[in-house]
Amino acid sequence: MSDWISFYDFKHSVIYVNARHRDVHYRTIAEDIRAYVPSPTAQVLDYGCGEAASSDLLAAAGSHLTLVEAAPNVRAALAARYAGNPKISVFTPEEAAAQPAGSFDLIVLHSVAQYLTAAELDRLLGIFRRLLKADGMLIIGDIVPPKLAAPAAALALLRFAAANGFFFAAVLGLMRIFVSDYLRLKKTFGLSHYDEAAMLAKLKAAGYAATRATRNIGHNPWRMTFLARPA
Ligand SMILES: C[S@@+](CC[C@H](N)C(=O)[O-])C[C@H]1O[C@@H](n2cnc3c(N)ncnc32)[C@H](O)[C@@H]1O
């Protein structure tokens, strides 16, 4: 397991400053992604979905939602949470990669690419290319640009918190991040950053025709979302 997957595999209060933050975060991205579901018959894949606390909202917009999570404890919690929802399956990355070609209308990779090396992302783009229907779409969200990423992330969190009633918890949460494993892992393994041109070139090389969406999915407007279709 990569160190970032291990980091995400246990209950921690570093990324989400409290339960309200986690719930509002997942509701916001589920609502944003839902707008891209092309029809009520759509097969949707959310890869690296994390705790995905609002996936029932997303599943309701299409025919079936496959959640893919590499972290085993998070995956077990997802399976338990959605056991009663026949529109949601929970897969390992290997199970997802083994699905037949052309299985999905919409594939989402949100806030995951920064934890992958460039080669790992290329490999995933190839898998997604095979799994997408010819008229399907891949959404790559929360791409972190190279400049001023940390201050932008802090400011975006504080604004999101102020708008959703957890501002003081967010201030404390930011202080906790400074003494957390997140910064140690970031220093050791780094995060992958792409500017708009680099991500568009990467998607083109992987066989997609892509554009940058007018706004990012989720709460951080300084990060970028890309919409890619098989070329
Ligand atoms: C910030 S969370 C994103 C969760 C969710 N998509 C969201 O937007 O809130 C990052 C996710 O990336 C996953 N991840 C990190 N490194 C990975 C890797 N090498 N392969 C697959 N998933 C990975 C983690 O397990 C975690 O679920």
The ligand as an SDF file (V2000), in Angstrom:
LIG
                    3D

 27 29  0  0  0  0  0  0  0  0999 V2000
   -8.3600   13.4510   -0.5080 C   0  0  0  0  0  0  0  0  0  0  0  0
   -8.9730   11.7990   -0.6170 S   0  0  0  0  0  0  0  0  0  0  0  0
  -10.2210   12.0460   -1.8670 C   0  0  0  0  0  0  0  0  0  0  0  0
  -11.4870   11.3480   -1.5340 C   0  0  0  0  0  0  0  0  0  0  0  0
  -12.6840   11.8050   -2.3780 C   0  0  0  0  0  0  0  0  0  0  0  0
  -12.5100   11.4910   -3.7810 N   0  0  0  0  0  0  0  0  0  0  0  0
  -12.9110   13.2900   -2.1760 C   0  0  0  0  0  0  0  0  0  0  0  0
  -12.8210   14.0450   -3.1460 O   0  0  0  0  0  0  0  0  0  0  0  0
  -13.1820   13.6970   -1.0440 O   0  0  0  0  0  0  0  0  0  0  0  0
   -7.6680   10.9780   -1.4910 C   0  0  0  0  0  0  0  0  0  0  0  0
   -7.9830    9.5400   -1.8810 C   0  0  0  0  0  0  0  0  0  0  0  0
   -6.9200    9.0740   -2.7340 O   0  0  0  0  0  0  0  0  0  0  0  0
   -6.7150    7.7030   -2.4610 C   0  0  0  0  0  0  0  0  0  0  0  0
   -5.3560    7.3450   -2.9050 N   0  0  0  0  0  0  0  0  0  0  0  0
   -4.1990    7.8850   -2.4920 C   0  0  0  0  0  0  0  0  0  0  0  0
   -3.1440    7.3040   -3.1060 N   0  0  0  0  0  0  0  0  0  0  0  0
   -3.6790    6.3720   -3.9520 C   0  0  0  0  0  0  0  0  0  0  0  0
   -3.1060    5.4240   -4.8620 C   0  0  0  0  0  0  0  0  0  0  0  0
   -1.7830    5.3130   -5.0220 N   0  0  0  0  0  0  0  0  0  0  0  0
   -3.9580    4.6170   -5.5490 N   0  0  0  0  0  0  0  0  0  0  0  0
   -5.3060    4.7110   -5.3870 C   0  0  0  0  0  0  0  0  0  0  0  0
   -5.8920    5.5910   -4.5320 N   0  0  0  0  0  0  0  0  0  0  0  0
   -5.0940    6.4030   -3.8170 C   0  0  0  0  0  0  0  0  0  0  0  0
   -6.9030    7.5880   -0.9610 C   0  0  0  0  0  0  0  0  0  0  0  0
   -7.1870    6.2640   -0.5780 O   0  0  0  0  0  0  0  0  0  0  0  0
   -8.0470    8.5690   -0.7080 C   0  0  0  0  0  0  0  0  0  0  0  0
   -9.2880    7.9320   -0.7460 O   0  0  0  0  0  0  0  0  0  0  0  0
  1  2  1  0
  2  3  1  0
  2 10  1  0
  3  4  1  0
  4  5  1  0
  5  6  1  0
  5  7  1  0
  7  8  2  0
  7  9  1  0
 10 11  1  0
 11 12  1  0
 11 26  1  0
 12 13  1  0
 13 14  1  0
 13 24  1  0
 14 15  1  0
 14 23  1  0
 15 16  2  0
 16 17  1  0
 17 18  1  0
 17 23  2  0
 18 19  1  0
 18 20  2  0
 20 21  1  0
 21 22  2  0
 22 23  1  0
 24 25  1  0
 24 26  1  0
 26 27  1  0
M  CHG  2   2   1   9  -1
M  END
$$$$
